Amino acid sequence: MTLNEAGNLSRYLDERYISANSDWHQDDSAWKFAHISNILDRNSIRPASLCEIGCGAGGIVELMARHLPDATVDGFEISPHAFAICQQRQAPNLTYTQGSPFDGGRHYDVSMAIDVIEHVEDPFAFARSMGRISTHQVLHIPLDMNALAVARGWVIEDARNHIGHLHYFTKATALSLLDECGLEVVDHFYTPWAIDQAGKTLKKRLAAFPRKVAFGLAPDAIVRLVGGWSLMVLTRTRSAPS
């Protein structure tokens, strides 16, 4: 399966996505890298080979390459606009490819899809392909589906029209999808993007404090009710039954 066969990704090939997201989310790279490093370190995984599928502007995979100087690291991106930005980011052990890893015959210790699976038309085929090309997988998945987002209406519409989300996950549906695709969930935790990004505006700072307090009391319930979190997940390809 090629990456394009996972769905209609034309908005990333033409001008639509880069017009709406001119920085290609580069500001979030260090924040996401810290959470990726955390989930790998706490499970004692130090890969000798790693790839990121849909690496965007290349910020995360560049940080991973510098964090793992003895590893072979590959970044794959289909967008010509994002790929051009990638070329400005380099590391001795890092290679960028404009295309997909799914049809290249390579196998990795770890493959990553960071805020990607919600963008592809067929997330099941995408997750199964990740399982075929790697032993472990790291995924970061926005949890768009919550009561407040549904009640407000425009939140999910905005996620579709401006960020390109085609699927809207809860923790339960995200983990079930991965399990149904033959990926055994090893570890997972919430990442508080709404709280950690709250410094950007006064409105967000005011909303962050009660959200943080409520999360400490009932994390699963508050994520389902008001949102503002994503899910970092570590999986491994499940062995076929003998």
Rosetta blueprint (number, residue, H / E / L):
1 M L
2 T L
3 L H
4 N H
5 E H
6 A H
7 G L
8 N L
9 L L
10 S H
11 R H
12 Y H
13 L H
14 D L
15 E L
16 R H
17 Y H
18 I H
19 S H
20 A H
21 N L
22 S L
23 D L
24 W L
25 H L
26 Q H
27 D H
28 D H
29 S H
30 A H
31 W H
32 K H
33 F H
34 A H
35 H H
36 I H
37 S H
38 N H
39 I H
40 L H
41 D H
42 R L
43 N L
44 S L
45 I L
46 R L
47 P L
48 A L
49 S E
50 L E
51 C E
52 E E
53 I E
54 G L
55 C L
56 G L
57 A L
58 G L
59 G H
60 I H
61 V H
62 E H
63 L H
64 M H
65 A H
66 R H
67 H H
68 L L
69 P L
70 D L
71 A L
72 T E
73 V E
74 D E
75 G E
76 F E
77 E E
78 I L
79 S L
80 P H
81 H H
82 A H
83 F H
84 A H
85 I H
86 C H
87 Q L
88 Q L
89 R L
90 Q L
91 A L
92 P L
93 N L
94 L E
95 T E
96 Y E
97 T E
98 Q E
99 G L
100 S L
101 P L
102 F L
103 D L
104 G L
105 G L
106 R L
107 H L
108 Y E
109 D E
110 V E
111 S E
112 M E
113 A E
114 I E
115 D L
116 V L
117 I H
118 E H
119 H H
120 V L
121 E L
122 D L
123 P H
124 F H
125 A H
126 F H
127 A H
128 R H
129 S H
130 M H
131 G H
132 R H
133 I H
134 S E
135 T E
136 H E
137 Q E
138 V E
139 L E
140 H E
141 I E
142 P E
143 L L
144 D L
145 M L
146 N L
147 A H
148 L H
149 A H
150 V H
151 A H
152 R H
153 G L
154 W H
155 V H
156 I H
157 E H
158 D H
159 A H
160 R H
161 N H
162 H H
163 I H
164 G L
165 H L
166 L L
167 H L
168 Y L
169 F L
170 T L
171 K H
172 A H
173 T H
174 A H
175 L H
176 S H
177 L H
178 L H
179 D H
180 E H
181 C L
182 G L
183 L E
184 E E
185 V E
186 V E
187 D E
188 H E
189 F E
190 Y E
191 T E
192 P L
193 W H
194 A H
195 I H
196 D H
197 Q L
198 A H
199 G H
200 K H
201 T L
202 L H
203 K H
204 K H
205 R H
206 L H
207 A H
208 A H
209 F H
210 P H
211 R H
212 K H
213 V H
214 A H
215 F H
216 G H
217 L H
218 A L
219 P H
220 D H
221 A H
222 I H
223 V H
224 R H
225 L H
226 V H
227 G L
228 G L
229 W L
230 S E
231 L E
232 M E
233 V E
234 L E
235 T E
236 R E
237 T E
238 R L
239 S L
240 A L
241 P L
242 S L
